[in-house]
């Protein structure tokens, strides 16, 4: 019995050893059976063999196996968002394998498999999805590399098999912007527009880009292009109003704001952006009305809290100054209700700034305004906040 056991063990060892040998035919058989995970394992083994790793056929097998493996995985995720991708790098591996196969043999072919000229133009959607995943993970170097290759595939056929309407250029430009490559980012935002982008963020980011470079002509050009594609878009209307406000044409800016559709006031970002324009115009009462609505929708937003604090603070000041003027004129009865309104708004400003401080405890702009408020209120917190400001400045 002992000999039988030894013989069985040796046979199993030999079979295991045989199974582990590199074999293109085994990889192909798994591929043909659409078992792409096993096909991947088999083709990966082939790169341990010096002869096989230098054959164009090996690389075209790898390209197709990885390509269809990625298709399979991303297809599963499309059906079920909770699906976990096991081989996220497969689209990039497929791209590199197609390129390598063509380098080794520009006419490389394999039965029932795509040639590089057939496979590469179909790969861009997978590279696009993978690149966006990397952006979400804030891995911008990896994302830009992936999306750059995705764009290369996207541009291989004109028009591409399926238009992405500029999205691949937009996300690539975004990664470049995050990396500080602003000139290249702008080029790709403009490519997104040429590719019929209807993503308002493409236009808004270009507008910011040209705003930073003080190119008003280009700003208006981009705004008009966006309006042609997305007439009535509230974000573009706000951007146009912002342009005129910043160029001291407040009458035109206010006229444009008045044309905003009512439904635009249900989006928090739009509300905040409109309110910012009213703040630029020192129209704090209008800004406050809008910001209170956004505060009800999102009470834990630093920008909303800060801007509400600013509005309440300046409204309080306006009432305070008007009340003082009436006092000087001897109209104390008229001044008193305004003083009360001033006090109410000042207390609200204090509350909003204190809430904002919970999110950014060392924000000096908040701390300095609170210092002024505590001084007016003769608050015991005045000395405490002075020390806090001094400590922060000392560590800068």
C-alpha positions, 0 to 999 in steps of 0.5 A: 500500500505504501508503494501505491501511495508513493506512485499516486503522489508522484503521478499527481506531482507530474500532472501538477508540473505538467499543468504549470508549463507555459502553453499558448494552446491551453490559454487559447482553449480557455479563451475559446471556452470564455473562461477568461480568468483561467485564460489569463492564468495560462497566458501569464505563465507563457511570459515565464518562457523566454521564447514565448514572451518574444512572440507576437502571438503570445502578446495578441493572445494576452491582449484579447484575453485581458480585453474580454476579461475586462469586458466581462468584469465591467459588464458585471459591474454595470448589472450590479454596482456592488460587484468588485472588479478583480482585475482592474488593470486589465484594460491597460494590460490589454492596450500595452499587449496590443501595442507590443504585438504590433511592434513584434509583427505589424500583421499579427493575427490569431484565429477568432481574436481581434488584431491590434487594429481591430481591438484598440479602437474598441478599448477606449470605453474600458480605459475610460471607466478605469481612468475615472475609477482612478480619479475617484481614488485621487490617483491622478498620475495613474488616471492621466496615463490610463485616459491618455491611452484611452484617448489614443484608442478613441481617436483611431477611428473617426467617428469612433464606434460610440461617441463619448461626447467629450467625456474622456477629454473632460476627465483627462483634462481634469486629471491634468488640472489636478496635476498642475498641467494647466495648458494641457488641461485647457487643450483637452477641455477644448477638445471636449467641446469639439466632441460635442460635450454637453457637460457644463463642467467642461465650460465652467472649468474653461471659463475659470481657466481664462478668468485666471489668465484675464482673457475676457474675450475667451470667457464670453466665447466659451459662455456663448458656446455653452449656451448654444449647446445647453440653452437655459442652463443655470450654471452658464447663466450664473457664469455670464452674470459673474462675468459682468459683475466682475467687469463692473457692469452690474446692471447687465449682471442683474438683468441676466440673473433675473432671467434665471429659471425658477427651477434653478433655485433648487440646486444648492450649488446654483443657489450658492453661486447666485448668492455670491454674485449678490454679495459681490453687489453688496446686496446682502438681503437678497443673498441671505434669502437664497443662502437660508434656503441652501442652509435648510437643504445642507446645514453642514456646508462650510461655504454656506455657513460662512457666507450666511455669516457674512450676510448677517454681519453686514445686514446688522451693520447696515441696520446699526448705521441707519439706527445711529443716523436716526439717533443723531437726528433725534428720531430715537423711536424710529431707531429702536426697531432697527437697533433690535434688528441689528442685534438679531442679525449680529447674533445670527452672524455669530452663530453661523460663524461659530458653526463654520468654525466647527468645520475649519477651526483655524480659518483666520477669516472666520476667527477675525470676524468673530473677534469683531462680533465678540467685541461688539457683543462685549463677549467673554469669548473675545480674549479667548479668540484673540489668543487663538488667532495669535497662536495660529499666526505664531505657527505659520 
